[in-house]
Amino acid sequence: MSARYRPIVRGGAPRPDDALPLAGGALWFSEAAEHRRGAPPRLVPASALPPEVAARLTAPRQPVCGLALDRPRLMGVLNVTPDSFSDGGAHLGLEAALAQARALAAEGADILDIGGESTRPGAEPVSPEAEADRVVPVIAALRAEGFALPISIDTRNAAVARAAFDAGADLLNDVSALRHDPDSLPLAAASGRPVCLMHALGDPRTMQDAPTYEDVLLDVCDFLETRVTAAEAAGIPRTRLLVDPGIGFGKTVAHNLALVRGLALLHGLGCPILFGASRKRFIGAIAEVPVPADRVPGSIAVALEALRRGAQVIRVHDVKETRQALRLWLALNGDEEQ
């Protein structure tokens, strides 16, 4: 297999003259780790990268739903489900969901991600009809009252995505990377909307049953490249795609840590990176915090680490707290002379 290259991401000054910009942003790199299966990573200078690799790593990412990616963006989570792992049932009714959507916007969310089917480990699927009944009225009501933020629909089902688009959703966030429903890929292509492709091993019911990988970082990157290629073949240009490593979706604690540490490898796909680890089980396992709602500090720590590796969109439950941390992170990683 050919090599993949993970930029060693840095920010601020002093910046070497031969440094390359990461995804057209303020972060940069002058070295990269070369990854090959069966061999330890090898450090190489950025000047030695194949031209096509350097082009993918450095090209500015196109705006998503009209949002420029010259700074990190926060995606606020709104679960309208009775059984989500972190806040199941809290926002199930229409008025409760609308109130939470307004609160997330007021706290500084850039995008609202609405989901009507829990994809927590062990979750049972719901019918597309039941899922649509949960999410579509919320989207329609938000648009009717003039809710201005882009809305992402978190679904694996084409019928739900179609109804959500008709109600005013702007982005499809599919944890199956458009594999669960055979109608999802052509629908996404025809919609003209951006799509997030996420890696998951198996489905929610079975994904945590002893997940194994040959090399989790390369396996996830290979999978996402395959799905990006399939999307392009179906008529979805790379400029409309985001990729997500799927933290917690068929991964052990060690797998999740490896993916966070190696996240910059995904920049080689030439797509913005969406990263979601908010309140997840591996944070609780490491921090010894069993209650998901109590994992805010750990969630922020992981989110900032993802930002340090160049993630452009961070999916979070706790927007207010993460926004504060993000402002400090940006101040610390900006122009050192300010």
C-alpha positions as a Markdown table, in Angstrom:
| # | Residue | x | y | z |
|---|---|---|---|---|
| 1 | Met | 0.0 | 0.0 | 0.0 |
| 2 | Ser | 1.2 | 3.5 | -0.7 |
| 3 | Ala | 2.1 | 5.8 | 2.2 |
| 4 | Arg | -0.2 | 8.2 | 4.0 |
| 5 | Tyr | 1.1 | 11.4 | 5.5 |
| 6 | Arg | 0.1 | 13.0 | 8.8 |
| 7 | Pro | 1.2 | 16.6 | 9.1 |
| 8 | Ile | 2.9 | 17.5 | 12.4 |
| 9 | Val | 0.7 | 20.4 | 13.1 |
| 10 | Arg | 1.9 | 23.6 | 14.8 |
| 11 | Gly | 0.7 | 27.1 | 15.3 |
| 12 | Gly | 1.9 | 30.6 | 16.0 |
| 13 | Ala | 5.4 | 32.0 | 15.6 |
| 14 | Pro | 8.2 | 31.6 | 14.8 |
| 15 | Arg | 7.2 | 29.9 | 11.6 |
| 16 | Pro | 9.9 | 28.4 | 9.3 |
| 17 | Asp | 10.1 | 29.8 | 5.8 |
| 18 | Asp | 9.4 | 26.4 | 4.3 |
| 19 | Ala | 6.3 | 25.7 | 6.5 |
| 20 | Leu | 3.1 | 24.8 | 4.7 |
| 21 | Pro | -0.3 | 26.0 | 5.7 |
| 22 | Leu | -2.7 | 23.3 | 7.0 |
| 23 | Ala | -5.9 | 23.4 | 5.0 |
| 24 | Gly | -5.3 | 27.0 | 4.1 |
| 25 | Gly | -5.7 | 28.1 | 7.7 |
| 26 | Ala | -3.5 | 29.6 | 10.5 |
| 27 | Leu | -2.0 | 26.3 | 11.6 |
| 28 | Trp | 1.1 | 25.0 | 9.7 |
| 29 | Phe | 3.5 | 22.2 | 9.4 |
| 30 | Ser | 7.1 | 21.7 | 8.2 |
| 31 | Glu | 7.2 | 18.0 | 8.8 |
| 32 | Ala | 4.9 | 15.0 | 8.4 |
| 33 | Ala | 4.8 | 11.4 | 9.7 |
| 34 | Glu | 4.8 | 8.9 | 6.9 |
| 35 | His | 2.5 | 6.0 | 7.7 |
| 36 | Arg | 2.8 | 2.6 | 6.0 |
| 37 | Arg | 1.2 | -0.7 | 7.1 |
| 38 | Gly | 3.5 | -2.9 | 9.1 |
| 39 | Ala | 6.1 | -0.2 | 9.8 |
| 40 | Pro | 6.4 | 2.5 | 12.4 |
| 41 | Pro | 5.7 | 6.1 | 11.3 |
| 42 | Arg | 8.7 | 7.9 | 9.8 |
| 43 | Leu | 9.3 | 11.6 | 10.0 |
| 44 | Val | 9.8 | 13.4 | 6.6 |
| 45 | Pro | 10.2 | 17.1 | 5.7 |
| 46 | Ala | 7.2 | 18.7 | 4.2 |
| 47 | Ser | 9.3 | 19.6 | 1.2 |
| 48 | Ala | 9.6 | 15.8 | 0.5 |
| 49 | Leu | 5.8 | 15.2 | 0.3 |
| 50 | Pro | 4.4 | 14.1 | -3.1 |
| 51 | Pro | 2.9 | 17.1 | -4.9 |
| 52 | Glu | -0.6 | 15.7 | -4.8 |
| 53 | Val | -0.4 | 15.0 | -1.1 |
| 54 | Ala | 0.9 | 18.5 | -0.4 |
| 55 | Ala | -1.9 | 20.0 | -2.4 |
| 56 | Arg | -4.6 | 18.1 | -0.5 |
| 57 | Leu | -3.0 | 19.0 | 2.9 |
| 58 | Thr | -2.7 | 22.7 | 2.1 |
| 59 | Ala | -5.7 | 23.6 | 0.0 |
| 60 | Pro | -8.2 | 25.9 | 1.8 |
| 61 | Arg | -11.4 | 24.1 | 2.6 |
| 62 | Gln | -14.6 | 25.4 | 1.1 |
| 63 | Pro | -17.3 | 27.0 | 3.2 |
| 64 | Val | -19.9 | 24.6 | 4.7 |
| 65 | Cys | -23.5 | 25.9 | 4.7 |
| 66 | Gly | -22.1 | 29.4 | 4.0 |
| 67 | Leu | -19.8 | 29.2 | 7.0 |
| 68 | Ala | -16.2 | 30.0 | 6.2 |
| 69 | Leu | -13.7 | 27.5 | 7.7 |
| 70 | Asp | -11.0 | 30.0 | 8.4 |
| 71 | Arg | -11.8 | 29.5 | 12.1 |
| 72 | Pro | -13.2 | 26.5 | 14.0 |
| 73 | Arg | -16.9 | 26.0 | 14.1 |
| 74 | Leu | -19.1 | 24.6 | 16.8 |
| 75 | Met | -22.0 | 22.2 | 16.0 |
| 76 | Gly | -24.5 | 22.1 | 18.8 |
| 77 | Val | -26.2 | 18.7 | 19.4 |
| 78 | Leu | -30.0 | 18.6 | 19.7 |
| 79 | Asn | -31.3 | 15.0 | 20.3 |
| 80 | Val | -35.0 | 14.6 | 20.0 |
| 81 | Thr | -35.0 | 11.0 | 21.2 |
| 82 | Pro | -36.1 | 9.2 | 24.4 |
| 83 | Asp | -32.9 | 7.2 | 24.6 |
| 84 | Ser | -29.7 | 9.1 | 23.7 |
| 85 | Phe | -26.8 | 8.3 | 25.9 |
| 86 | Ser | -26.2 | 11.8 | 27.2 |
| 87 | Asp | -29.6 | 13.5 | 27.4 |
| 88 | Gly | -32.2 | 11.0 | 26.4 |
| 89 | Gly | -35.7 | 12.4 | 26.6 |
| 90 | Ala | -34.7 | 15.9 | 27.8 |
| 91 | His | -35.7 | 17.6 | 24.5 |
| 92 | Leu | -38.2 | 15.1 | 23.1 |
| 93 | Gly | -41.3 | 17.3 | 23.0 |
| 94 | Leu | -41.6 | 20.1 | 20.4 |
| 95 | Glu | -41.5 | 23.0 | 22.8 |
| 96 | Ala | -38.6 | 21.5 | 24.7 |
| 97 | Ala | -36.7 | 21.0 | 21.5 |
| 98 | Leu | -37.3 | 24.5 | 20.2 |
| 99 | Ala | -36.2 | 26.0 | 23.5 |
| 100 | Gln | -33.0 | 24.0 | 23.4 |
| 101 | Ala | -32.3 | 25.0 | 19.8 |
| 102 | Arg | -32.7 | 28.7 | 20.7 |
| 103 | Ala | -30.4 | 28.2 | 23.8 |
| 104 | Leu | -27.7 | 26.5 | 21.7 |
| 105 | Ala | -27.8 | 29.4 | 19.2 |
| 106 | Ala | -27.6 | 32.0 | 22.0 |
| 107 | Glu | -24.6 | 30.1 | 23.5 |
| 108 | Gly | -22.7 | 30.5 | 20.2 |
| 109 | Ala | -23.4 | 27.4 | 18.1 |
| 110 | Asp | -22.6 | 27.8 | 14.4 |
| 111 | Ile | -24.6 | 24.8 | 13.2 |
| 112 | Leu | -27.4 | 22.9 | 14.9 |
| 113 | Asp | -27.4 | 19.1 | 14.5 |
| 114 | Ile | -30.8 | 17.5 | 15.0 |
| 115 | Gly | -31.2 | 13.8 | 15.4 |
| 116 | Gly | -34.2 | 11.6 | 16.0 |
| 117 | Glu | -32.6 | 8.1 | 16.3 |
| 118 | Ser | -30.1 | 7.3 | 19.1 |
| 119 | Thr | -26.9 | 5.7 | 17.8 |
| 120 | Arg | -25.4 | 5.0 | 21.2 |
| 121 | Pro | -23.8 | 1.6 | 21.7 |
| 122 | Gly | -26.6 | -1.1 | 21.9 |
| 123 | Ala | -29.3 | 1.2 | 20.6 |
| 124 | Glu | -32.2 | -0.4 | 18.8 |
| 125 | Pro | -33.2 | 1.2 | 15.4 |
| 126 | Val | -36.4 | 3.1 | 15.0 |
| 127 | Ser | -38.5 | 3.3 | 11.9 |
| 128 | Pro | -37.9 | 6.1 | 9.5 |
| 129 | Glu | -41.5 | 7.2 | 10.0 |
| 130 | Ala | -41.0 | 7.6 | 13.8 |
| 131 | Glu | -37.7 | 9.3 | 13.3 |
| 132 | Ala | -39.2 | 11.8 | 10.9 |
| 133 | Asp | -42.1 | 12.5 | 13.2 |
| 134 | Arg | -39.5 | 13.5 | 15.8 |
| 135 | Val | -37.2 | 15.8 | 13.8 |
| 136 | Val | -39.3 | 17.3 | 10.9 |
| 137 | Pro | -41.7 | 19.3 | 13.1 |
| 138 | Val | -38.7 | 20.8 | 15.0 |
| 139 | Ile | -36.9 | 21.9 | 11.8 |
| 140 | Ala | -40.1 | 23.2 | 10.2 |
| 141 | Ala | -41.0 | 25.2 | 13.4 |
| 142 | Leu | -37.5 | 26.6 | 13.7 |
| 143 | Arg | -37.6 | 27.8 | 10.1 |
| 144 | Ala | -41.1 | 29.2 | 10.5 |
| 145 | Glu | -39.9 | 31.4 | 13.4 |
| 146 | Gly | -36.9 | 32.6 | 11.4 |
| 147 | Phe | -34.1 | 30.5 | 13.0 |
| 148 | Ala | -31.1 | 31.6 | 11.1 |
| 149 | Leu | -28.4 | 28.9 | 11.9 |
| 150 | Pro | -27.6 | 26.2 | 9.4 |
| 151 | Ile | -29.4 | 23.0 | 10.4 |
| 152 | Ser | -27.8 | 19.5 | 10.0 |
| 153 | Ile | -30.0 | 16.4 | 10.0 |
| 154 | Asp | -28.3 | 13.5 | 11.8 |
| 155 | Thr | -29.9 | 10.4 | 10.1 |
| 156 | Arg | -29.0 | 7.2 | 8.3 |
| 157 | Asn | -32.3 | 7.1 | 6.5 |
| 158 | Ala | -33.0 | 8.7 | 3.1 |
| 159 | Ala | -36.7 | 9.3 | 3.7 |
| 160 | Val | -35.9 | 11.2 | 6.9 |
| 161 | Ala | -33.2 | 13.2 | 5.1 |
| 162 | Arg | -35.5 | 14.1 | 2.3 |
| 163 | Ala | -38.3 | 15.3 | 4.7 |
| 164 | Ala | -35.7 | 17.2 | 6.7 |
| 165 | Phe | -34.4 | 18.9 | 3.6 |
| 166 | Asp | -38.0 | 19.9 | 2.6 |
| 167 | Ala | -38.5 | 21.4 | 6.1 |
| 168 | Gly | -35.3 | 23.5 | 5.8 |
| 169 | Ala | -32.3 | 21.3 | 6.8 |
| 170 | Asp | -29.0 | 22.3 | 5.1 |
| 171 | Leu | -26.6 | 19.4 | 5.8 |
| 172 | Leu | -26.8 | 15.6 | 6.0 |
| 173 | Asn | -24.8 | 14.1 | 8.8 |
| 174 | Asp | -24.8 | 10.3 | 8.2 |
| 175 | Val | -23.1 | 8.0 | 10.8 |
| 176 | Ser | -23.1 | 5.2 | 8.2 |
| 177 | Ala | -21.4 | 7.3 | 5.5 |
| 178 | Leu | -24.3 | 6.8 | 3.2 |
| 179 | Arg | -24.2 | 3.0 | 3.4 |
| 180 | His | -27.2 | 2.2 | 5.6 |
| 181 | Asp | -29.9 | 3.2 | 3.1 |
| 182 | Pro | -29.3 | 2.6 | -0.6 |
| 183 | Asp | -31.3 | 5.7 | -1.5 |
| 184 | Ser | -29.1 | 8.0 | 0.6 |
| 185 | Leu | -26.2 | 8.4 | -1.8 |
| 186 | Pro | -28.4 | 9.4 | -4.8 |
| 187 | Leu | -30.5 | 11.6 | -2.6 |
| 188 | Ala | -27.4 | 13.3 | -1.2 |
| 189 | Ala | -26.1 | 13.9 | -4.7 |
| 190 | Ala | -29.3 | 15.3 | -6.0 |
| 191 | Ser | -29.9 | 17.6 | -3.0 |
| 192 | Gly | -26.8 | 19.8 | -3.6 |
| 193 | Arg | -26.2 | 19.9 | 0.1 |
| 194 | Pro | -23.0 | 19.2 | 2.0 |
| 195 | Val | -22.7 | 15.7 | 3.6 |
| 196 | Cys | -20.6 | 14.4 | 6.5 |
| 197 | Leu | -19.3 | 10.9 | 6.0 |
| 198 | Met | -18.5 | 9.2 | 9.3 |
| 199 | His | -16.7 | 5.9 | 10.0 |
| 200 | Ala | -18.5 | 3.3 | 12.1 |
| 201 | Leu | -17.6 | -0.4 | 12.6 |
| 202 | Gly | -20.9 | -2.3 | 12.4 |
| 203 | Asp | -24.2 | -0.8 | 13.5 |
| 204 | Pro | -25.1 | 0.7 | 16.9 |
| 205 | Arg | -26.5 | -2.6 | 18.2 |
| 206 | Thr | -23.2 | -4.5 | 17.7 |
| 207 | Met | -20.4 | -1.9 | 17.2 |
| 208 | Gln | -18.9 | -2.3 | 20.6 |
| 209 | Asp | -18.8 | -6.1 | 20.5 |
| 210 | Ala | -15.0 | -6.5 | 20.6 |
| 211 | Pro | -14.1 | -4.1 | 17.8 |
| 212 | Thr | -10.8 | -4.9 | 16.1 |
| 213 | Tyr | -8.5 | -3.2 | 13.5 |
| 214 | Glu | -5.3 | -4.0 | 11.8 |
| 215 | Asp | -4.3 | -0.4 | 12.2 |
| 216 | Val | -7.1 | 1.8 | 13.4 |
| 217 | Leu | -5.8 | 5.1 | 12.0 |
| 218 | Leu | -5.0 | 3.7 | 8.6 |
| 219 | Asp | -8.2 | 1.5 | 8.5 |
| 220 | Val | -10.4 | 4.5 | 9.3 |
| 221 | Cys | -8.6 | 6.7 | 6.8 |
| 222 | Asp | -8.9 | 4.0 | 4.1 |
| 223 | Phe | -12.6 | 3.6 | 4.8 |
| 224 | Leu | -13.3 | 7.3 | 4.6 |
| 225 | Glu | -11.3 | 7.6 | 1.3 |
| 226 | Thr | -13.4 | 4.8 | -0.1 |
| 227 | Arg | -16.6 | 6.6 | 0.9 |
| 228 | Val | -15.3 | 9.9 | -0.5 |
| 229 | Thr | -14.6 | 8.2 | -3.8 |
| 230 | Ala | -18.1 | 6.6 | -3.8 |
| 231 | Ala | -19.6 | 10.0 | -3.2 |
| 232 | Glu | -17.6 | 11.7 | -5.9 |
| 233 | Ala | -18.6 | 8.9 | -8.3 |
| 234 | Ala | -22.3 | 9.6 | -7.5 |
| 235 | Gly | -21.9 | 13.2 | -8.3 |
| 236 | Ile | -21.1 | 14.8 | -4.9 |
| 237 | Pro | -17.9 | 16.9 | -5.3 |
| 238 | Arg | -15.3 | 16.7 | -2.6 |
| 239 | Thr | -16.0 | 20.4 | -1.9 |
| 240 | Arg | -19.4 | 19.3 | -0.4 |
| 241 | Leu | -18.0 | 16.6 | 1.8 |
| 242 | Leu | -16.9 | 16.5 | 5.4 |
| 243 | Val | -15.3 | 13.5 | 7.1 |
| 244 | Asp | -15.6 | 12.3 | 10.7 |
| 245 | Pro | -13.5 | 9.5 | 12.3 |
| 246 | Gly | -16.4 | 8.3 | 14.3 |
| 247 | Ile | -15.1 | 8.5 | 17.9 |
| 248 | Gly | -16.8 | 5.8 | 20.0 |
| 249 | Phe | -18.5 | 4.1 | 17.0 |
| 250 | Gly | -17.0 | 0.6 | 17.1 |
| 251 | Lys | -13.8 | 1.7 | 19.0 |
| 252 | Thr | -12.2 | 0.8 | 22.3 |
| 253 | Val | -10.6 | 3.5 | 24.5 |
| 254 | Ala | -7.2 | 2.7 | 22.9 |
| 255 | His | -8.7 | 3.1 | 19.4 |
| 256 | Asn | -10.3 | 6.4 | 20.3 |
| 257 | Leu | -7.0 | 7.8 | 21.7 |
| 258 | Ala | -5.1 | 6.6 | 18.6 |
| 259 | Leu | -7.6 | 8.4 | 16.4 |
| 260 | Val | -7.4 | 11.7 | 18.3 |
| 261 | Arg | -3.6 | 11.6 | 18.3 |
| 262 | Gly | -3.5 | 10.8 | 14.6 |
| 263 | Leu | -6.4 | 13.0 | 13.5 |
| 264 | Ala | -4.3 | 15.1 | 11.2 |
| 265 | Leu | -3.9 | 12.1 | 8.9 |
| 266 | Leu | -7.4 | 12.7 | 7.7 |
| 267 | His | -6.4 | 16.1 | 6.2 |
| 268 | Gly | -4.9 | 14.1 | 3.4 |
| 269 | Leu | -8.5 | 13.4 | 2.2 |
| 270 | Gly | -8.8 | 17.1 | 1.3 |
| 271 | Cys | -12.1 | 17.5 | 3.2 |
| 272 | Pro | -13.0 | 19.4 | 6.4 |
| 273 | Ile | -12.8 | 17.3 | 9.5 |
| 274 | Leu | -15.9 | 17.1 | 11.8 |
| 275 | Phe | -15.0 | 15.8 | 15.2 |
| 276 | Gly | -17.4 | 14.6 | 17.8 |
| 277 | Ala | -16.3 | 13.2 | 21.2 |
| 278 | Ser | -18.6 | 15.2 | 23.5 |
| 279 | Arg | -19.6 | 13.3 | 26.7 |
| 280 | Lys | -18.6 | 9.9 | 25.2 |
| 281 | Arg | -17.9 | 6.8 | 27.1 |
| 282 | Phe | -14.2 | 6.7 | 26.6 |
| 283 | Ile | -13.9 | 10.1 | 28.3 |
| 284 | Gly | -15.9 | 8.7 | 31.3 |
| 285 | Ala | -13.7 | 5.6 | 31.3 |
| 286 | Ile | -10.4 | 7.6 | 31.5 |
| 287 | Ala | -11.7 | 10.3 | 33.8 |
| 288 | Glu | -13.7 | 7.8 | 36.0 |
| 289 | Val | -16.9 | 9.8 | 35.5 |
| 290 | Pro | -19.9 | 7.5 | 34.9 |
| 291 | Val | -22.6 | 10.2 | 34.3 |
| 292 | Pro | -22.3 | 11.6 | 30.7 |
| 293 | Ala | -23.5 | 15.1 | 31.7 |
| 294 | Asp | -20.6 | 15.4 | 34.1 |
| 295 | Arg | -18.0 | 14.8 | 31.4 |
| 296 | Val | -17.9 | 18.4 | 30.2 |
| 297 | Pro | -14.3 | 19.2 | 31.3 |
| 298 | Gly | -13.0 | 16.0 | 29.7 |
| 299 | Ser | -15.0 | 16.7 | 26.5 |
| 300 | Ile | -13.5 | 20.1 | 26.3 |
| 301 | Ala | -10.0 | 18.7 | 26.8 |
| 302 | Val | -10.5 | 16.3 | 23.9 |
| 303 | Ala | -12.1 | 19.0 | 21.7 |
| 304 | Leu | -9.1 | 21.3 | 22.2 |
| 305 | Glu | -6.8 | 18.4 | 21.3 |
| 306 | Ala | -8.7 | 17.9 | 18.1 |
| 307 | Leu | -8.5 | 21.6 | 17.3 |
| 308 | Arg | -4.7 | 21.4 | 17.8 |
| 309 | Arg | -4.7 | 18.8 | 15.1 |
| 310 | Gly | -6.7 | 21.0 | 12.7 |
| 311 | Ala | -10.3 | 19.8 | 13.1 |
| 312 | Gln | -12.6 | 22.4 | 11.5 |
| 313 | Val | -16.0 | 21.5 | 13.1 |
| 314 | Ile | -16.4 | 20.3 | 16.6 |
| 315 | Arg | -19.7 | 18.6 | 17.5 |
| 316 | Val | -20.7 | 19.3 | 21.2 |
| 317 | His | -23.5 | 19.1 | 23.6 |
| 318 | Asp | -22.1 | 21.9 | 25.8 |
| 319 | Val | -21.8 | 24.9 | 23.5 |
| 320 | Lys | -21.4 | 27.7 | 26.1 |
| 321 | Glu | -18.6 | 26.0 | 27.9 |
| 322 | Thr | -16.8 | 24.9 | 24.7 |
| 323 | Arg | -17.2 | 28.3 | 23.1 |
| 324 | Gln | -15.4 | 29.9 | 26.1 |
| 325 | Ala | -12.6 | 27.3 | 25.9 |
| 326 | Leu | -12.4 | 27.9 | 22.1 |
| 327 | Arg | -12.0 | 31.7 | 22.5 |
| 328 | Leu | -9.0 | 31.1 | 24.9 |
| 329 | Trp | -7.5 | 28.5 | 22.6 |
| 330 | Leu | -7.7 | 30.9 | 19.7 |
| 331 | Ala | -6.1 | 33.7 | 21.7 |
| 332 | Leu | -3.3 | 31.5 | 22.8 |
| 333 | Asn | -2.7 | 30.1 | 19.3 |
| 334 | Gly | -2.9 | 33.3 | 17.3 |
| 335 | Asp | -0.4 | 36.0 | 16.7 |
| 336 | Glu | 2.1 | 35.9 | 19.6 |
| 337 | Glu | 2.8 | 39.6 | 19.2 |
| 338 | Gln | -0.7 | 40.7 | 19.9 |
